[in-house]
Amino acid sequence: MDPNQAQQMHAAGALVAGMMGTFVLIALAMIAFMIFLFWRIFTKAGMPGALALILLLGPVGMLINACILAFGQWKVVPGAAAPAYYPPSAPSAQS
């Protein structure tokens, strides 16, 4: 094998390794952010936030979390009803 060709193969391997490392870091950051979001949702719904860790099961975990949120009993106190909103009057044409 030509030394120049071997150098090119090593450079290509290093490029692929660097791209894969970057991809893995981005994927881990996205997974951590999704767990944080679901932790907040579960907490606001009155459920244990640790249920968000079910997301670590992959797509099945996302389905399980969706079912828990859709069919679970939310332990939240309903807020006061918002007053009716009436738009401001249009300015009169007689001025």
Rosetta constraint file for C-alpha pairs under 8 A:
AtomPair CA 1 CA 5 HARMONIC 6.86 0.50
AtomPair CA 1 CA 6 HARMONIC 6.80 0.50
AtomPair CA 2 CA 6 HARMONIC 6.33 0.50
AtomPair CA 3 CA 7 HARMONIC 6.19 0.50
AtomPair CA 4 CA 8 HARMONIC 6.33 0.50
AtomPair CA 5 CA 9 HARMONIC 6.29 0.50
AtomPair CA 6 CA 10 HARMONIC 6.26 0.50
AtomPair CA 7 CA 11 HARMONIC 6.18 0.50
AtomPair CA 8 CA 12 HARMONIC 6.15 0.50
AtomPair CA 9 CA 13 HARMONIC 6.15 0.50
AtomPair CA 10 CA 14 HARMONIC 6.16 0.50
AtomPair CA 11 CA 15 HARMONIC 6.20 0.50
AtomPair CA 12 CA 16 HARMONIC 6.26 0.50
AtomPair CA 13 CA 17 HARMONIC 6.15 0.50
AtomPair CA 14 CA 18 HARMONIC 6.10 0.50
AtomPair CA 15 CA 19 HARMONIC 6.20 0.50
AtomPair CA 16 CA 20 HARMONIC 6.12 0.50
AtomPair CA 17 CA 21 HARMONIC 6.11 0.50
AtomPair CA 18 CA 22 HARMONIC 6.24 0.50
AtomPair CA 19 CA 23 HARMONIC 6.15 0.50
AtomPair CA 20 CA 24 HARMONIC 6.13 0.50
AtomPair CA 21 CA 25 HARMONIC 6.30 0.50
AtomPair CA 22 CA 26 HARMONIC 6.26 0.50
AtomPair CA 23 CA 27 HARMONIC 6.11 0.50
AtomPair CA 24 CA 28 HARMONIC 6.14 0.50
AtomPair CA 25 CA 29 HARMONIC 6.21 0.50
AtomPair CA 26 CA 30 HARMONIC 6.23 0.50
AtomPair CA 27 CA 31 HARMONIC 6.22 0.50
AtomPair CA 28 CA 32 HARMONIC 6.14 0.50
AtomPair CA 29 CA 33 HARMONIC 6.16 0.50
AtomPair CA 30 CA 34 HARMONIC 6.20 0.50
AtomPair CA 31 CA 35 HARMONIC 6.25 0.50
AtomPair CA 32 CA 36 HARMONIC 6.21 0.50
AtomPair CA 33 CA 37 HARMONIC 6.21 0.50
AtomPair CA 34 CA 38 HARMONIC 6.18 0.50
AtomPair CA 35 CA 39 HARMONIC 5.93 0.50
AtomPair CA 35 CA 52 HARMONIC 5.48 0.50
AtomPair CA 35 CA 53 HARMONIC 6.42 0.50
AtomPair CA 35 CA 55 HARMONIC 6.75 0.50
AtomPair CA 36 CA 40 HARMONIC 6.36 0.50
AtomPair CA 36 CA 52 HARMONIC 7.67 0.50
AtomPair CA 37 CA 41 HARMONIC 6.36 0.50
AtomPair CA 38 CA 42 HARMONIC 6.02 0.50
AtomPair CA 38 CA 49 HARMONIC 7.55 0.50
AtomPair CA 38 CA 52 HARMONIC 5.25 0.50
AtomPair CA 39 CA 43 HARMONIC 6.12 0.50
AtomPair CA 39 CA 49 HARMONIC 4.45 0.50
AtomPair CA 39 CA 50 HARMONIC 6.51 0.50
AtomPair CA 39 CA 51 HARMONIC 7.13 0.50
AtomPair CA 39 CA 52 HARMONIC 5.07 0.50
AtomPair CA 40 CA 44 HARMONIC 6.13 0.50
AtomPair CA 40 CA 49 HARMONIC 6.73 0.50
AtomPair CA 41 CA 45 HARMONIC 6.16 0.50
AtomPair CA 41 CA 49 HARMONIC 7.77 0.50
AtomPair CA 42 CA 46 HARMONIC 6.42 0.50
AtomPair CA 42 CA 47 HARMONIC 5.11 0.50
AtomPair CA 42 CA 48 HARMONIC 6.21 0.50
AtomPair CA 42 CA 49 HARMONIC 5.11 0.50
AtomPair CA 42 CA 51 HARMONIC 7.17 0.50
AtomPair CA 42 CA 52 HARMONIC 7.26 0.50
AtomPair CA 42 CA 69 HARMONIC 7.77 0.50
AtomPair CA 43 CA 47 HARMONIC 5.39 0.50
AtomPair CA 43 CA 48 HARMONIC 5.95 0.50
AtomPair CA 43 CA 49 HARMONIC 5.07 0.50
AtomPair CA 44 CA 76 HARMONIC 7.52 0.50
AtomPair CA 45 CA 74 HARMONIC 5.09 0.50
AtomPair CA 45 CA 75 HARMONIC 6.03 0.50
AtomPair CA 45 CA 76 HARMONIC 6.04 0.50
AtomPair CA 46 CA 74 HARMONIC 5.97 0.50
AtomPair CA 46 CA 75 HARMONIC 4.73 0.50
AtomPair CA 46 CA 76 HARMONIC 5.93 0.50
AtomPair CA 47 CA 51 HARMONIC 7.89 0.50
AtomPair CA 47 CA 74 HARMONIC 7.25 0.50
AtomPair CA 47 CA 75 HARMONIC 7.28 0.50
AtomPair CA 51 CA 65 HARMONIC 7.57 0.50
AtomPair CA 52 CA 65 HARMONIC 7.25 0.50
AtomPair CA 54 CA 61 HARMONIC 5.08 0.50
AtomPair CA 54 CA 62 HARMONIC 7.48 0.50
AtomPair CA 54 CA 64 HARMONIC 7.55 0.50
AtomPair CA 54 CA 65 HARMONIC 6.98 0.50
AtomPair CA 55 CA 59 HARMONIC 7.55 0.50
AtomPair CA 55 CA 60 HARMONIC 7.86 0.50
AtomPair CA 55 CA 61 HARMONIC 4.46 0.50
AtomPair CA 55 CA 62 HARMONIC 5.49 0.50
AtomPair CA 55 CA 65 HARMONIC 7.29 0.50
AtomPair CA 56 CA 61 HARMONIC 6.50 0.50
AtomPair CA 57 CA 61 HARMONIC 4.68 0.50
AtomPair CA 57 CA 62 HARMONIC 7.80 0.50
AtomPair CA 58 CA 62 HARMONIC 6.58 0.50
AtomPair CA 59 CA 63 HARMONIC 6.39 0.50
AtomPair CA 60 CA 64 HARMONIC 6.21 0.50
AtomPair CA 61 CA 65 HARMONIC 6.09 0.50
AtomPair CA 62 CA 66 HARMONIC 6.14 0.50
AtomPair CA 63 CA 67 HARMONIC 6.23 0.50
AtomPair CA 64 CA 68 HARMONIC 6.18 0.50
AtomPair CA 65 CA 69 HARMONIC 6.19 0.50
AtomPair CA 66 CA 70 HARMONIC 5.97 0.50
AtomPair CA 67 CA 71 HARMONIC 5.82 0.50
AtomPair CA 67 CA 72 HARMONIC 7.61 0.50
AtomPair CA 68 CA 72 HARMONIC 5.14 0.50
